[in-house]
């Protein structure tokens, strides 16, 4: 999706933000840091992992990692795409888009500051209304007090005076050099069940003979290869509710709902992945919804990290490595299937916040004064 459209550029921003904060949980630390060349980022951390979000641009989640270790999210702060709406920058990390993809609508620039609140262990990021689309985007990122779990709530609100049809599209740029792992649906014999299992969606440039793909009985695997620049993309209807990315024996898993009886974008896809060279995205989509003026649609992902995962080359080794981890998270969440309409909220999202508003610079949050990119933070510095 990105390779043929990427060019190099630099945008210099001078911004001021409104700080909205509330007390933080004792086991979750919040501090101001620098990331993706942006000075006003905020870091949530517990004793295990850290999550960094931007407030000068976006919204974006710029970093997710074990403390002191490599960022699992990719960083592309200098990339730029020129559109009719202006210069759109991917920046890196995790973002919220609208599906189905369209040019220039999907590429509405988000290079301006976002309002944000910090309430407990949640950072809520609210983008200004996009002037050309009338859509307002919001992320709410919650770090659990212990372990690696992160909840990412995505919201789209229709600020137009007419209805729109839209799907929240959660897109995560991953750090290159790993492999995407997607599940097939459980095997059922021809004698047992005659109907199709799910859609497998290809783009015009998809080439399943490309050596980066491995389609086995139980999994789809996409290896990232810096030498192979031609883009590849696939979409699936994924009722299993998980997708993964493995890099240097660290496994990133995102879980998300499958909603029965609704229409998903892209011929029924709720999970997609794209690569070109070192660039790779792991994406999930919510059902298409028709939103009246002021209405909001939501989509939730839950993220997890695991160390020392050896996936091997076969379904059997992958089963042994991933099976217990996926089953454990599914049990904790009580399953991931949802009923129709469970993701729509018919209200004005600007009325949600009850946090107090303080002027910028109010000393409610610890600041990390040293210059910092999204590189590892050593354990000894905590």
C-alpha positions in Angstrom: 0.0 0.0 0.0 2.9 2.3 0.7 5.9 1.5 -1.4 4.8 3.0 -4.8 3.6 6.2 -3.0 6.5 6.9 -0.6 8.8 9.9 -1.1 11.2 11.7 1.1 10.4 15.0 2.8 10.7 16.8 6.1 8.0 18.7 7.9 9.0 21.0 10.8 6.4 21.7 13.3 6.2 24.3 16.1 3.3 23.4 18.3 1.7 24.0 21.7 -0.7 21.5 23.3 -3.4 21.5 25.9 -2.6 19.2 28.8 -5.4 17.4 30.5 -4.4 15.1 33.2 -5.7 13.1 36.2 -4.0 11.0 38.9 -2.1 8.0 37.6 -2.3 4.4 39.0 0.5 3.7 41.4 1.9 0.8 39.3 1.8 2.7 36.0 4.4 5.5 35.5 3.8 8.4 33.1 6.4 10.7 31.8 7.0 13.1 28.9 9.6 11.9 26.4 10.8 12.6 22.9 10.0 10.1 20.1 9.8 10.1 16.3 11.5 13.5 16.4 8.6 14.9 18.3 9.3 16.6 21.7 5.9 16.1 23.4 5.3 12.4 23.6 4.1 10.6 26.7 5.3 7.2 27.9 3.2 4.8 29.9 5.2 2.1 31.6 4.9 -0.6 34.2 7.6 -3.0 35.4 7.5 -4.9 32.2 6.6 -2.9 29.0 6.3 0.7 27.8 4.0 2.4 25.4 4.7 5.8 23.9 2.2 8.1 22.2 2.5 11.3 20.2 0.7 14.6 20.9 2.4 16.9 18.4 1.0 14.8 15.5 -1.3 12.0 14.9 -2.7 10.4 17.0 0.0 7.7 16.9 1.3 5.0 19.2 5.0 5.4 18.5 6.5 2.6 20.7 5.5 -0.7 22.3 8.3 -2.8 23.7 9.7 -4.6 26.7 11.6 -2.0 28.7 15.1 -1.6 27.5 14.5 -3.7 24.3 13.8 -3.0 20.6 10.6 -1.2 19.5 8.3 -3.7 17.9 6.7 -0.8 16.0 8.3 0.6 12.9 9.6 4.2 12.7 9.4 6.2 9.4 9.4 9.8 10.6 10.8 11.2 7.3 8.5 9.5 4.8 5.8 11.6 3.1 3.0 11.1 0.6 1.9 14.1 -1.4 -1.9 14.2 -1.8 -4.6 16.7 -2.9 -5.3 17.3 0.8 -1.6 18.1 1.6 1.4 16.2 2.8 0.5 13.1 4.6 3.1 11.4 6.8 2.9 7.8 8.1 5.3 8.7 11.0 5.4 5.1 12.1 3.8 3.0 14.8 0.0 2.6 15.1 -2.6 4.9 13.6 -6.4 5.0 12.9 -7.6 5.2 9.3 -11.0 4.9 7.6 -11.9 2.0 5.3 -12.4 1.3 2.5 -9.2 3.0 1.3 -9.5 5.9 -1.0 -7.2 8.6 -2.4 -7.1 11.3 -1.1 -9.7 10.7 1.7 -7.7 8.1 3.6 -4.6 10.2 3.4 -5.9 13.3 5.2 -2.9 14.9 6.8 -2.6 14.6 10.6 0.5 16.6 11.3 -1.1 18.9 13.8 -1.3 18.6 17.6 -4.0 16.5 19.3 -5.8 17.1 22.5 -5.1 14.6 25.1 -6.1 13.5 28.6 -4.4 11.2 31.0 -6.8 9.4 33.3 -5.5 6.6 35.5 -3.4 4.4 33.2 -5.2 5.6 30.0 -4.1 8.2 27.6 -6.9 9.5 25.3 -5.8 11.3 22.1 -8.4 13.3 20.2 -7.6 14.6 16.7 -9.1 17.9 15.4 -11.9 17.3 13.0 -10.4 16.6 9.5 -11.5 19.7 7.5 -12.0 17.9 4.2 -13.7 14.7 5.4 -15.6 15.9 8.5 -14.3 12.9 10.5 -12.8 13.1 13.9 -10.4 10.3 15.0 -9.6 9.3 18.6 -7.4 6.7 20.3 -7.5 5.7 23.9 -4.5 3.6 25.1 -4.6 1.8 28.4 -1.7 -0.1 29.9 -2.4 -2.7 32.5 -0.7 -2.4 35.9 1.3 -5.6 35.4 2.3 -7.8 32.4 2.3 -6.7 28.8 -1.4 -6.1 28.0 -2.5 -2.9 26.3 -6.0 -2.0 25.3 -6.3 0.3 22.2 -9.7 1.8 21.7 -10.3 3.4 18.2 -13.2 5.9 17.6 -14.4 7.6 14.5 -17.0 10.3 14.9 -19.1 11.8 12.0 -18.9 15.6 12.3 -20.6 16.2 9.0 -24.3 17.2 8.6 -25.0 14.1 6.5 -24.7 10.4 7.0 -21.5 8.6 6.1 -20.6 4.9 5.7 -17.2 4.0 7.3 -15.1 1.4 9.0 -12.4 2.0 11.7 -9.2 0.7 10.3 -6.4 0.0 12.9 -3.0 0.0 11.2 0.2 -1.0 12.9 3.6 -0.4 11.1 5.9 -3.1 12.5 9.6 -3.0 12.8 11.0 -4.8 9.8 12.9 -8.1 9.7 10.3 -10.3 11.1 7.3 -12.3 9.9 3.5 -11.9 10.0 1.5 -14.9 11.2 -2.2 -15.2 10.5 -4.5 -18.2 11.3 -6.6 -20.2 8.9 -10.0 -21.3 10.1 -10.2 -24.7 11.8 -10.1 -27.7 9.4 -13.5 -29.4 8.7 -13.8 -32.3 6.2 -15.8 -32.2 3.1 -18.1 -34.8 4.5 -18.7 -32.7 7.7 -19.3 -29.3 6.2 -19.9 -28.1 2.6 -20.0 -24.3 2.8 -16.9 -22.0 2.5 -14.9 -21.2 5.6 -14.0 -17.5 5.0 -12.8 -15.0 2.4 -9.2 -14.8 1.3 -8.8 -11.5 -0.5 -6.1 -10.6 -3.0 -5.1 -7.3 -4.5 -4.1 -6.8 -8.2 -0.5 -6.9 -7.2 -0.7 -9.8 -4.8 1.5 -12.7 -6.0 1.1 -15.9 -3.9 4.1 -17.4 -5.7 6.3 -14.7 -4.1 8.8 -16.4 -1.7 7.8 -14.2 1.2 4.5 -16.1 1.4 4.0 -19.4 3.1 0.4 -20.8 3.0 0.2 -24.0 5.0 -2.7 -26.0 6.4 -3.1 -23.9 9.5 -1.3 -20.6 8.9 -0.5 -17.8 6.5 3.1 -16.5 7.0 4.6 -13.4 5.4 8.3 -13.0 5.8 9.8 -9.5 5.5 12.6 -9.3 3.0 14.5 -6.0 2.5 15.7 -7.1 -0.9 12.2 -7.7 -2.3 10.7 -4.3 -3.0 7.5 -5.3 -4.8 4.4 -4.8 -2.6 2.4 -7.7 -1.4 -1.0 -7.6 0.4 -3.6 -10.0 1.6 -6.9 -9.8 3.5 -8.9 -12.4 5.3 -12.1 -12.8 7.2 -10.6 -13.9 10.5 -13.1 -15.3 13.0 -10.2 -16.6 15.2 -9.7 -13.0 16.5 -5.9 -12.8 16.5 -2.9 -11.8 14.3 0.8 -11.9 15.2 4.2 -10.6 14.3 7.4 -12.3 15.3 10.8 -10.5 15.3 14.0 -11.7 16.9 12.0 -14.2 19.1 9.7 -11.5 20.4 6.1 -12.1 19.6 3.5 -9.3 19.2 -0.1 -10.5 19.3 -3.2 -8.3 18.7 -6.6 -9.6 19.5 -9.8 -8.2 18.1 -13.5 -9.1 17.8 -15.2 -10.9 14.9 -18.8 -9.6 14.5 -21.3 -12.1 13.1 -23.9 -11.1 10.5 -22.4 -7.7 9.4 -20.5 -6.4 6.3 -16.8 -5.9 6.5 -14.8 -3.8 4.0 -12.6 -5.3 1.2 -14.8 -8.3 0.3 -15.3 -9.3 4.0 -11.8 -8.7 5.4 -11.3 -7.9 9.1 -7.5 -8.6 9.0 -5.0 -7.5 6.4 -1.2 -7.3 6.0 1.0 -5.4 3.6 4.7 -5.4 2.9 7.2 -3.8 0.5 11.0 -4.1 1.3 11.4 -3.5 5.0 8.0 -1.9 5.4 5.3 -4.0 6.9 1.8 -3.3 8.4 -0.5 -5.5 10.4 -4.1 -4.2 10.2 -7.5 -5.0 11.5 -10.9 -3.6 10.4 -14.3 -3.2 12.1 -17.6 -3.7 10.2 -18.9 -1.0 7.9 -21.3 1.3 9.7 -23.6 4.0 8.5 -23.1 6.9 10.9 -25.6 9.8 11.3 -24.2 13.2 12.1 -22.6 13.2 15.6 -22.6 9.3 15.8 -19.5 7.4 16.8 -18.2 3.9 15.9 -15.6 2.1 18.0 -13.1 -0.7 17.4 -10.9 -2.3 20.1 -7.6 -4.2 19.8 -5.8 -5.8 22.7 -2.0 -6.1 22.5 0.4 -8.6 24.1 4.1 -9.3 23.9 5.9 -12.6 24.6 9.6 -13.3 24.9 11.7 -16.2 23.6 9.2 -17.6 21.1 10.7 -20.1 18.6 8.1 -20.5 15.8 10.1 -23.0 13.7 9.2 -23.7 10.1 6.3 -26.1 10.4 2.7 -26.0 11.6 3.6 -28.3 14.4 6.3 -26.0 15.8 4.1 -23.0 15.3 1.3 -24.8 17.1 3.6 -25.6 20.0 4.9 -22.0 20.3 1.7 -20.0 19.7 -1.1 -22.3 20.8 -0.8 -21.9 24.5 -0.2 -18.1 24.3 -3.2 -17.5 22.1 -5.5 -19.8 24.1 -4.4 -18.1 27.4 -5.3 -14.6 26.2 -8.6 -15.8 24.7 -9.6 -17.4 28.0 -8.7 -14.2 29.9 -10.9 -12.1 27.6 -13.9 -14.5 27.5 -13.8 -14.9 23.7 -13.8 -12.4 21.0 -17.0 -12.8 19.1 -19.5 -9.9 19.3 -23.1 -9.4 18.4 -24.1 -7.0 15.6 -24.2 -3.3 16.4 -22.0 -3.8 19.5 -19.5 -1.3 18.2 -21.7 1.7 17.5 -22.3 4.5 20.0 -24.9 7.1 19.0 -23.7 10.1 20.9 -21.4 13.1 20.7 -18.0 12.0 21.8 -16.9 15.5 22.9 -19.1 15.0 26.0 -17.2 12.0 27.2 -14.4 13.5 29.2 -14.8 14.5 32.8 -11.1 15.3 33.4 -10.0 18.7 34.6 -8.2 21.0 32.2 -4.8 22.5 33.2 -2.7 25.0 31.2 0.2 23.6 29.2 3.3 23.0 31.4 1.3 22.2 34.6 3.7 19.9 36.6 1.4 16.9 36.9 3.5 14.5 34.9 7.2 13.6 35.4 9.3 14.7 32.5 12.3 12.9 30.9 14.5 15.9 30.1 17.1 14.2 28.1 16.6 14.0 24.3 15.1 10.7 23.4 14.0 8.9 20.2 12.0 5.7 20.3 15.1 3.7 21.1 15.3 1.2 24.0 15.3 2.6 27.5 17.6 0.8 29.9 16.2 -0.9 33.0 18.7 0.8 35.2 17.2 4.2 34.3 13.9 3.4 35.8 
